Amino acid sequence: MDAHADMSINEKQVSLRLPVDMVERAEALAPVLAALPAYRAFRLERATVFRLAVERGLEELEREHLAPAAKPATKRAKGAK
């Protein structure tokens, strides 16, 4: 299964210039995450590591800087209230 398979419908390509050390860190992290049970079903690549990092970073920035009413709606996990 491809980690990106369900994202192709509603996604937009973004190109970024990143410091070499950031790219190297993502490359080093990809095989580590790929070995974890939660990620084994996916083809985990450097781009996937960056997607995960952006998602987590955006959530943190939103928590720090957006009022609860101003946050964009996000998908909730099953059973979440």
C-alpha positions as CSV (number, residue, x, y, z in Angstrom):
1,M,0.0,0.0,0.0
2,D,1.3,3.5,-0.8
3,A,1.2,6.1,1.9
4,H,0.2,8.7,-0.6
5,A,-2.6,6.7,-2.3
6,D,-5.5,8.4,-0.5
7,M,-3.9,11.9,-0.8
8,S,-3.9,12.2,-4.6
9,I,-7.4,13.5,-4.9
10,N,-7.0,16.5,-2.7
11,E,-3.4,17.6,-2.8
12,K,-1.3,20.3,-4.2
13,Q,2.4,20.0,-5.0
14,V,4.7,22.4,-3.2
15,S,8.4,22.7,-3.9
16,L,10.7,23.9,-1.1
17,R,14.4,24.6,-0.7
18,L,15.6,23.1,2.5
19,P,19.0,23.0,4.2
20,V,21.0,19.9,3.4
21,D,21.1,18.8,7.0
22,M,17.2,18.7,7.1
23,V,17.1,16.5,4.0
24,E,19.7,14.2,5.4
25,R,17.8,13.9,8.7
26,A,14.6,13.0,6.8
27,E,16.5,10.4,4.7
28,A,17.9,8.9,7.9
29,L,14.5,8.8,9.6
30,A,12.7,7.2,6.7
31,P,14.0,3.6,7.2
32,V,13.6,3.9,11.0
33,L,9.9,4.8,10.7
34,A,9.4,2.2,7.9
35,A,10.5,-0.5,10.4
36,L,7.8,0.5,13.0
37,P,4.6,-1.5,13.0
38,A,2.5,1.6,12.4
39,Y,4.2,2.4,9.1
40,R,5.1,-1.1,7.8
41,A,2.2,-1.2,5.4
42,F,3.3,2.0,3.6
43,R,6.1,2.8,1.2
44,L,7.7,5.2,3.5
45,E,10.1,7.6,1.7
46,R,11.8,10.9,2.5
47,A,8.7,12.8,1.1
48,T,6.5,10.9,3.6
49,V,8.8,12.0,6.5
50,F,8.4,15.6,5.4
51,R,4.6,15.2,5.1
52,L,4.5,13.9,8.6
53,A,6.8,16.6,9.9
54,V,4.7,19.4,8.2
55,E,1.5,17.9,9.6
56,R,2.8,17.7,13.1
57,G,4.4,21.1,12.9
58,L,1.3,22.8,11.6
59,E,-0.8,21.3,14.4
60,E,1.7,22.7,16.9
61,L,1.7,26.1,15.3
62,E,-2.1,26.1,15.2
63,R,-2.3,25.2,18.9
64,E,0.2,28.0,19.8
65,H,-1.2,30.8,17.6
66,L,-4.8,30.2,16.5
67,A,-7.9,30.7,18.7
68,P,-9.9,27.4,18.8
69,A,-12.7,29.0,16.7
70,A,-10.3,30.1,14.0
71,K,-8.7,26.6,13.4
72,P,-9.6,24.9,10.1
73,A,-11.7,21.8,10.4
74,T,-9.6,18.6,10.5
75,K,-10.6,15.0,10.1
76,R,-11.4,13.3,13.4
77,A,-10.5,9.7,14.2
78,K,-13.3,7.3,14.6
79,G,-14.8,7.5,18.1
80,A,-13.3,11.0,18.7
81,K,-15.7,13.5,20.3
